[in-house]
Amino acid sequence: MVLYQPMDGYCYNSDTHFLYNFIFLNMQKFKNVKGELLDIGSGSGILGLLVSREYSNLNLNQCELQKTFQFFSLKNSETNNQKTNLYKGSFLETKFDKNFDICISNPPFYHSNVIKSENENLKIARYNDSMPLEDFIQKSSQILKNSGKLFFCYDVKQINEILLFLNKYKLNLEALQFVHPKDHKDATLILVYARKDSKSLTKILKPLFVFDDLEFTHEVKKIYEKSQTHSIKVDIEQFN
């Protein structure tokens, strides 16, 4: 999968690959996966494109606030021969014309009181000022169909708020996975799967360790092999 990315803006990282793998692991028990898929804050489009490539009967929808990334979401969909329906604007302010079977997102999750980047594009992509956690979860619940699924990754230090808001907006926590930089380091990322109006017990997947000394672990290497993505950084003016 060829993915164009902006030369000077936010670029996708390993979090997106780990979330894609987490989605795949949790979707394996479902047969004939179909319906409406929404990638919230689609950026360059990688997450939605990977999931819709895996499940060809899903109709891909993307929602993106920044004009630069609206361009890249559409460009990468076209480059990889995947159809998409792009909602342009803020996820929180968009009035969607349908409900969704699955919502996925690698949302901005750094807390607003940390030191911010000077780059405005990076600020929007990384810090949760533009999409606070509670607002993100509430809106996701509103637009999901009954038994609809929500997958996202977040800063593990905010797990208390994640659990609180999922419960508040009737999203049952189905599965969690913790991501650790190394096996002796604390977790830094949490992968979350919640389902609307479900009553299932929560499954805790085995932790994902990213590095073994200076190299990726065998499991992370397998995730990258499965993703098969090739990134190309470009100046958007090249396409004009």
C-alpha positions as CSV (number, residue, x, y, z in Angstrom):
1,M,0.0,0.0,0.0
2,V,1.6,3.3,-1.2
3,L,0.8,6.2,1.1
4,Y,1.7,9.8,0.3
5,Q,2.3,12.0,3.4
6,P,3.0,15.7,3.8
7,M,6.7,16.7,3.9
8,D,6.3,19.0,6.9
9,G,3.1,17.9,8.7
10,Y,2.0,15.1,11.0
11,C,2.9,11.6,9.7
12,Y,1.4,8.3,10.8
13,N,3.4,6.2,13.2
14,S,3.6,2.8,14.7
15,D,0.4,3.4,16.8
16,T,-1.7,3.1,13.7
17,H,-0.1,-0.2,12.7
18,F,-0.7,-1.6,16.2
19,L,-4.3,-0.4,16.2
20,Y,-4.9,-2.1,12.8
21,N,-3.5,-5.3,14.1
22,F,-5.6,-5.0,17.3
23,I,-8.7,-4.5,15.1
24,F,-7.9,-7.6,13.0
25,L,-7.4,-9.7,16.1
26,N,-10.8,-8.8,17.6
27,M,-12.6,-9.0,14.3
28,Q,-11.5,-12.6,13.5
29,K,-14.5,-14.1,15.3
30,F,-16.9,-12.3,13.0
31,K,-17.8,-13.8,9.6
32,N,-18.9,-11.8,6.6
33,V,-17.9,-8.4,7.9
34,K,-19.8,-5.7,6.1
35,G,-21.5,-2.3,6.5
36,E,-20.4,1.2,7.0
37,L,-16.9,2.0,8.4
38,L,-15.8,5.4,9.6
39,D,-12.2,6.5,10.1
40,I,-12.4,9.5,12.5
41,G,-9.6,12.0,11.9
42,S,-8.4,10.0,8.9
43,G,-5.1,12.0,8.3
44,S,-3.3,10.4,5.4
45,G,-6.0,7.7,5.3
46,I,-3.8,4.8,6.4
47,L,-6.0,3.2,9.1
48,G,-9.2,3.2,7.2
49,L,-7.5,2.0,4.0
50,L,-5.8,-0.9,5.9
51,V,-9.1,-2.0,7.5
52,S,-11.1,-1.7,4.3
53,R,-8.4,-3.6,2.4
54,E,-8.8,-6.4,5.0
55,Y,-12.6,-6.4,4.8
56,S,-13.6,-5.6,1.2
57,N,-17.4,-5.6,2.0
58,L,-17.0,-2.6,4.3
59,N,-17.9,0.8,2.8
60,L,-15.1,3.2,3.8
61,N,-16.0,6.7,5.1
62,Q,-13.4,9.2,6.4
63,C,-13.8,12.3,8.4
64,E,-10.9,14.9,8.4
65,L,-10.7,18.5,9.7
66,Q,-7.5,19.7,8.0
67,K,-7.5,20.5,4.3
68,T,-4.0,19.1,3.7
69,F,-5.1,15.8,5.1
70,Q,-8.4,15.8,3.3
71,F,-6.3,16.0,0.1
72,F,-4.1,13.1,1.3
73,S,-7.0,10.9,2.4
74,L,-8.5,11.2,-1.1
75,K,-5.2,10.9,-2.9
76,N,-4.2,7.7,-1.1
77,S,-7.7,6.2,-1.5
78,E,-7.4,6.8,-5.3
79,T,-3.8,5.6,-5.4
80,N,-4.7,2.3,-3.8
81,N,-7.9,1.8,-5.8
82,Q,-10.2,2.1,-2.8
83,K,-13.5,4.0,-2.8
84,T,-14.2,6.4,0.1
85,N,-16.7,8.9,1.2
86,L,-15.0,11.9,2.8
87,Y,-16.7,14.1,5.4
88,K,-14.8,17.4,5.4
89,G,-14.7,19.2,8.8
90,S,-14.6,18.6,12.5
91,F,-15.8,15.2,13.6
92,L,-17.6,16.8,16.6
93,E,-19.5,19.3,14.4
94,T,-20.2,17.1,11.4
95,K,-23.9,16.1,10.9
96,F,-23.6,12.6,9.5
97,D,-26.2,11.3,7.1
98,K,-26.0,7.8,8.3
99,N,-25.0,5.6,11.3
100,F,-22.0,3.3,11.2
101,D,-21.3,-0.3,12.0
102,I,-17.6,0.3,12.9
103,C,-15.8,3.5,14.0
104,I,-12.0,3.5,14.1
105,S,-9.6,6.2,15.2
106,N,-6.1,7.2,16.1
107,P,-7.3,10.4,17.7
108,P,-5.2,13.3,19.1
109,F,-4.6,12.2,22.7
110,Y,-1.8,14.3,24.3
111,H,-3.3,16.2,27.1
112,S,-3.7,20.0,26.6
113,N,-1.4,20.9,29.5
114,V,1.8,19.4,27.9
115,I,4.2,21.4,25.8
116,K,2.8,22.0,22.4
117,S,4.4,22.0,18.9
118,E,4.7,25.3,17.1
119,N,3.4,23.7,13.9
120,E,-0.4,24.2,13.8
121,N,-1.0,21.0,11.8
122,L,0.9,19.0,14.4
123,K,-1.0,20.7,17.2
124,I,-4.4,19.6,15.8
125,A,-3.2,16.0,15.0
126,R,-1.5,15.4,18.4
127,Y,-3.3,17.4,21.2
128,N,-6.8,16.7,22.3
129,D,-7.9,20.4,22.5
130,S,-9.6,20.0,19.1
131,M,-11.3,16.7,20.2
132,P,-11.5,16.1,23.9
133,L,-11.8,12.5,25.0
134,E,-15.3,12.7,26.4
135,D,-16.6,14.5,23.3
136,F,-15.0,11.9,21.0
137,I,-16.6,9.0,22.9
138,Q,-20.0,10.6,23.2
139,K,-20.2,11.5,19.5
140,S,-18.9,8.0,18.5
141,S,-21.7,6.4,20.6
142,Q,-24.3,8.7,18.9
143,I,-23.4,7.7,15.4
144,L,-22.9,4.0,16.0
145,K,-25.6,1.5,15.1
146,N,-26.9,-0.8,17.9
147,S,-24.1,-3.3,18.6
148,G,-21.7,-1.0,16.6
149,K,-18.0,-1.3,17.3
150,L,-15.5,1.4,18.3
151,F,-11.8,0.9,18.1
152,F,-9.2,3.5,19.1
153,C,-5.8,4.0,20.7
154,Y,-5.0,6.4,23.5
155,D,-2.5,7.5,26.1
156,V,-2.5,4.8,28.7
157,K,-2.2,7.3,31.5
158,Q,-5.8,8.4,30.8
159,I,-7.3,4.9,31.2
160,N,-9.5,6.1,34.2
161,E,-11.2,8.7,32.0
162,I,-11.5,6.2,29.1
163,L,-13.4,3.7,31.3
164,L,-15.5,6.3,32.8
165,F,-16.7,7.8,29.5
166,L,-17.2,4.5,27.8
167,N,-19.6,3.5,30.6
168,K,-21.3,6.9,30.6
169,Y,-22.2,6.7,26.9
170,K,-23.3,3.0,26.9
171,L,-20.2,1.6,25.2
172,N,-19.2,-1.7,26.7
173,L,-15.5,-2.4,27.0
174,E,-14.9,-5.6,25.0
175,A,-11.1,-5.8,24.8
176,L,-7.9,-4.0,25.8
177,Q,-4.3,-4.3,24.9
178,F,-1.4,-2.5,26.5
179,V,1.6,-1.5,24.4
180,H,5.1,-1.3,26.1
181,P,8.3,0.2,24.6
182,K,10.2,-2.8,26.1
183,D,9.3,-5.7,28.4
184,H,10.8,-3.9,31.4
185,K,9.1,-0.5,30.7
186,D,5.7,0.7,31.7
187,A,2.9,0.7,29.1
188,T,2.6,3.9,27.1
189,L,-0.3,3.2,24.8
190,I,-3.7,1.4,25.2
191,L,-5.7,-0.2,22.4
192,V,-9.4,-0.1,23.1
193,Y,-12.4,-2.0,21.6
194,A,-15.9,-1.1,22.8
195,R,-19.3,-2.1,21.6
196,K,-22.6,-0.2,21.9
197,D,-25.2,-1.7,24.3
198,S,-23.2,-5.0,24.7
199,K,-22.9,-6.8,28.0
200,S,-19.9,-9.1,27.2
201,L,-17.1,-9.5,29.7
202,T,-13.8,-7.7,28.9
203,K,-10.9,-9.5,27.3
204,I,-7.4,-8.4,28.1
205,L,-5.0,-9.4,25.3
206,K,-1.4,-10.2,26.0
207,P,0.8,-7.1,26.1
208,L,2.6,-5.9,23.0
209,F,6.3,-5.2,23.4
210,V,7.8,-3.0,20.7
211,F,11.5,-3.3,21.1
212,D,13.8,-6.1,22.1
213,D,17.1,-4.2,22.8
214,L,17.5,-2.0,19.7
215,E,15.3,-4.1,17.2
216,F,11.6,-4.5,16.8
217,T,10.3,-7.6,18.5
218,H,9.2,-10.6,16.3
219,E,5.6,-9.7,16.9
220,V,6.0,-6.1,15.8
221,K,7.9,-7.2,12.7
222,K,5.0,-9.5,11.8
223,I,2.6,-6.5,12.2
224,Y,4.6,-4.4,9.7
225,E,4.8,-7.4,7.3
226,K,1.1,-7.7,7.4
227,S,0.5,-4.0,6.9
228,Q,2.8,-3.8,3.8
229,T,2.8,0.0,3.7
230,H,5.3,2.2,1.8
231,S,5.4,5.8,2.8
232,I,6.4,8.6,0.4
233,K,6.7,12.2,1.8
234,V,5.8,14.9,-0.8
235,D,5.1,18.5,-1.0
236,I,1.4,18.9,-1.8
237,E,2.3,21.4,-4.5
238,Q,3.8,18.5,-6.5
239,F,0.2,17.4,-7.3
240,N,-1.0,20.9,-8.4
